[in-house]
C-alpha cells in the first residue's frame, strides 16, 4: 500500500485555503443577494469559516427538497446544507482533491474536473470507430448509488491513504450530517462515491485483461471481444458491490455491438457512427420550438447548451430539419450577450 498522507488538518486551517473555498464554493451557486455579498468579501467569510473550524465545527440541520430530474423525470431526494456548512465542506475537501484524482481510474468520469461527458463520448467513439471494434458490449448501473453507499466504507477508503485522525474526524462529521450514507446536494458526495467505486474499477481491470471500461458515476459500460470476459466483469462488480451493501440493477445486459448500440448519457454508439438518444432528440426539438416562440436570454441559453450536444454526434439531418429553419443562432447569441452585459453592470458578477 502506498505511503499515507498527513498534516491535512493544518492545511485546512489556513486563511488562504478558506478564502479559496469561499470563491470555489459559490462559483456555481445561484447569484442571490447573499451569495453576491459573500463573493464581494471572500476574506471576511474565509476568516469566519476558519474561526468556526478552529473553535469546533458543529454541522447544522439540512434542508430537504424533492425534484424531478431529466427527461425521465426521476424523483431525486435532496439534502441541502446551509451556505456556511457548504463552504466548510469545500474547505475540508480542497487539500485532498489532487490526491483523489490520482487514485481514480482514468475512465472514472462524472463530477470530476476534466472528466465529464466529453471523455466518455471520446472514448466510446474511439472504441466503436476502430478498424476492429469490440464484438460485444455490456451495460450495468448501481442501484440507488448514493443511498446505498454506507459511511463506514467511505471512511475505510479514506483511511487507506490518509493518516491524519483530526482531519478524518471532519469527514466523519460530514457523513453523519448526511445520515450515515451519501446524500445528493452535498459537495463531497461525488468525491466519496468515486473513491469507493475505484476499488471496483481496479478489481475489474486486474481480473479482466483487455476489457474496455468506462464509468460515469453509477453507470458502467464495458466492451470486449469475448462474451465470457463481460460476464466475468459483471460478476466482479456484483460481488464487490454486495460486500459493501450495494447492488446493481437487474436490467444489466450483454449484447453484440453489430446488432445494437451502446447507450450512454445522451448518445447511442454504433460501429462507425454516433446518434442521439430518442428522448434527448425529442427534448432538444421541443426546446428549440419553445425558444423560437418566446425569445429570451434564459431560454436561449438552454437552447444553445442543447445545440452543443449535437456537435458531438452525427446530427446533420436533425439540425437541418429541426434547428436551423426554426431558431436563429445569431439572434440567440445576441440576446445572451446583451443579458450578460446587463447583469455585469447591475450586479458586478
N, C-alpha and C positions, 0 to 999 in steps of 0.2 A: 504494500500500500504506500503511495507517495506521502511525503512529509506533510503533516498537517500544519495549517497556518494559525498564527496567534496575533496578539496585540491589536485586535479589531475593535475592542471596547474603546481604546484611546483614540483610534481613527474616527470613530463616530462622534466623540465628544470634542469636536473642534468647530470653531465658528465658520471656517471655510466650508466644511462638509455640510453643516446645517443650512448655510446660506444657499449653497448649490442645490440642496434638496428642496428648498422653497421654490426656486426657479424651475427646477425639473418637475416637481410635483404639481405645479399649477399650469404648466405649459399647455396641457391638453384639456384642462377643465373649462367649463363654460365661463366666459368672462363676465361674471356678475360684479356688482359693485364691491363686494367683499374681496373677490379674487383680484380685482384691479388694484385695490388698496394694498393687498399683500405683495403683489408684483412690483408696486412702486417703492415698497420699503422692505426689500428682501433681507437686509442685515438686521433690522429690528425683529422680524419674525424668526430669522435664524437664531438670534440670541434668545428669543422666547422658547424655541424648541430645545436649545442647548440647556437652558435653565430647568425645563421640565424633566429632561433626561437625567440631568445631574442630581436633581432633588429626589428622583424616584418616580418613574412614569407609571401611572395607573390608567389603563385604557377606559374610555367612556363607552356607554352603550351605543350600539349601531342602529341605523335607521333601515327598516326593511321595505322592499319595494318589489312588485311583480310586474314584469314586462313581457310582451310578445315579440320575439326576435326573428328577423329574417323573413324570407318569402314563405317559409313553412310555418311561421307564427309559433315557434317553440316557446313554451312558457318558461321563463327564467326567474328564479328567486334571487334577488339581490340583497346583500347586506352592505350597507353603505356607512363607512366610518365618518366621524366628524372631520372637518378640514384639518384641524390640528393633528389628530391621530394619523390621518393620511400622510401628512408631511413628515411625521415622526417615522412612519413605516418606510418612506423613501430614504430618509437619513440613515436608518438602520441597514437598509439593503445596499446602499451605494458602495461601501467598501468591498463587498464580495461579488459584485456583478461581473467584473472581469474574470474572476476565478470560476464562476458558474458557467460562463460562456465557453471557457476552455474545456470543461468537463462534459458539456453536451455533445451528443453525436452531431456530425456535420449536417445531417439531414433532419435534425430535430428543429422544426420550424413552428412559428406562431408566437406572437407577442415577444419576440427577441429581436433587437435591432439588427437589420441586415438579413434577417431570416424570415421573411414574410411570404406572401403568396407568390412573389416572383421567383424565389428559389425553388419552390415546389413546381411551379409551372415550367421553369427552365429545365429542371432535372427530368421531369416526365416527358417533355417534348424531345429531349435528347435521347432518352431510352427508346421511346416509341418511333423516333425518326432514324434510328441507326440502321446500318445495312442489314444487320441481323437482329431485329428487335426480339425482346424476350417472348417466349412462346406462351407463357402463362402469366396471369396476374391474379392478385388477391386483394380483398378489401376487408377491413375489420375496424371496429371502433370500441372504445372503452365505455361501458355503461355508467351513466351518471358520474363522470370522471371526478369532478371536484367533490361532490358529496361523499363519494366512497373512498377518497384519499384520507387516511387517518393520520392524525398529528404525530403519532409515535413513529411512523415510517418516515415522515418528513424529518423529524429530529434525528433519527438514525442516519439518514442520508447526509444531514448537515454535520453530524459528528465525525463522519468519515474523513472530512477534510478541514474541520475547524476544531481547535482545542481550547479556545477562549470561553470559559464557563460563564463569565459575566455577559459576554456577547450572546451566547446561546440562550441565556435566560430571557433576553428580549424576544427572541424568536418564539420561545415557549409562551410568552405573554400574547404575542400576535395570534398564535394558533388557538390559544384559549379564548381570545376575543372572537375568533371565527366560530367557536363552538366545538372545537376538537376535530374539525375537518376543514378542508379548503372551502372558501366562500367566494362567489362571484361578487366583484365590487371592491376587493382588497388588492392593492398593488402587488404584494408579494406572492399572490396565489399562483400566477402562471409560472413564476420562477421556481416555486416549490414543486409544482406538478412536473415540470420538465426535468427537474433534478431527480425526482422519484422514478420517472419513466426512463431515465438514462440507463439504469441498471437493466431494464428490459431490453432496450435497444442493443446494448452491449452483448447481452446473452444471445440474442438472435444473430448478430453478426459473427460472433465467435463460433456458434454451432452450425451455421448455415453458410459455408463458403460460397461466394459467387452470387448471393442474393442481393437484390436491389431493394432498398428500404427507404421510405420517406414517411415521416410522421408530422402531421400538423395538429398540435395539441393532442387530442384524444383519437384522431383519425389516422389509421395505418393504411399504407398502400405498399404491397410487395410485388416484385416481378422476378421471374426466374425462368430458366429453360426446362426445368423439371417440376412436374406437379408435386412430387414427393417432397421437394425442398420447401414448397409453400405450405404444405400441410404440417411439416415439422415446425416451421416458423410460427404458424397459428397456434400449434400445441404449446410451444415455449411461451408465447405471450399469455396464453390462457393460464398456464401453470404458474408463471411468475406473478401474474395479477391476483390469482387465487390465494397465493401465500400472503399477499398484502390486503386481503379482504376486498378485492376488486374483481370485476368480471368483464368479459367482452360480450357485446350483443350477439344474440343467436343468429342474426341475419348475415354473418360473415360468409364470403363467397370466394371460391377458386374457379377460374374460368380461362378459356383460351382467348388471347388478345386479338386473334383474327376473326373471332365471332362476335365480340362486343367490346365496348370501350372501357378503359379505366376511368372512373368518375372520381374527381377530387375537387373540392371547393366549387368554383364557378364553371369548370370545364369538363369536357369529355375527350379523352386522349385515345385516338385511333392510331393505327400504324401509318405514320407519314403525315397526319394532319390532326388538327385540334378544333373542336367545335364548342359552342356554348351549351351549358345545360338548358333544358327546355324551360324550367321555371325561371331561371335567370334571364333567358331571352324574352319571355313574356313580360317579366318585370321591367326590363330596360325599355321595351317598346311602349309599355303603358306610361312609364316615367317621361319618355320623350314627348308623347302626346299631351300629357298633363302640363309639362313645361311650356310647350308651344302655345297652349291656350291661356296660360297665366304666367307671362314672362316676368319673373322677379329674381333677385340675386340668390335667394335661398334655393329655389327650385333649379336654377341654372347650375349652381354648384353641385347639386346631387346628380343632375344630368351629365355634366362634364366628367364627374367621377365615374359614372357608369359607362360613358363612352370610352374612358381609358381602359376598361376591362376588354373592350372589343379589339384593342390593338394587339393583344397577345394571343389571338386565335384566328382561324380562317373565317372572317366575318364580312368579306367584301360585299356579297349579295345582300346580307342583312342590313348593312349600313346604307347601301344604295336604295333599298326599299323603305326602311323604317326609320332612318335617321336624317340623312341629308335633305330629302324633299320636305321634311316636316319641321325641322328645327334649324335655325340659323346659328351656326357655331360662332361666327364673328360677333353677332348681336349678344349672344350669351356671355362671351368673354368681356365685352364692353360693360355689361351690367355688373358682372362680378368685380371688375376693376374699379368701377365707379363706387360700388358699395364699400370696397376695401379702403379706398381713399377717404371716403366719408367717415368710416369707423375710426381710422387713424387720427383724423382731425378732431373728432369728438372725444375719443377715449385715450388716445395715445398708445393703443395696442394693435 
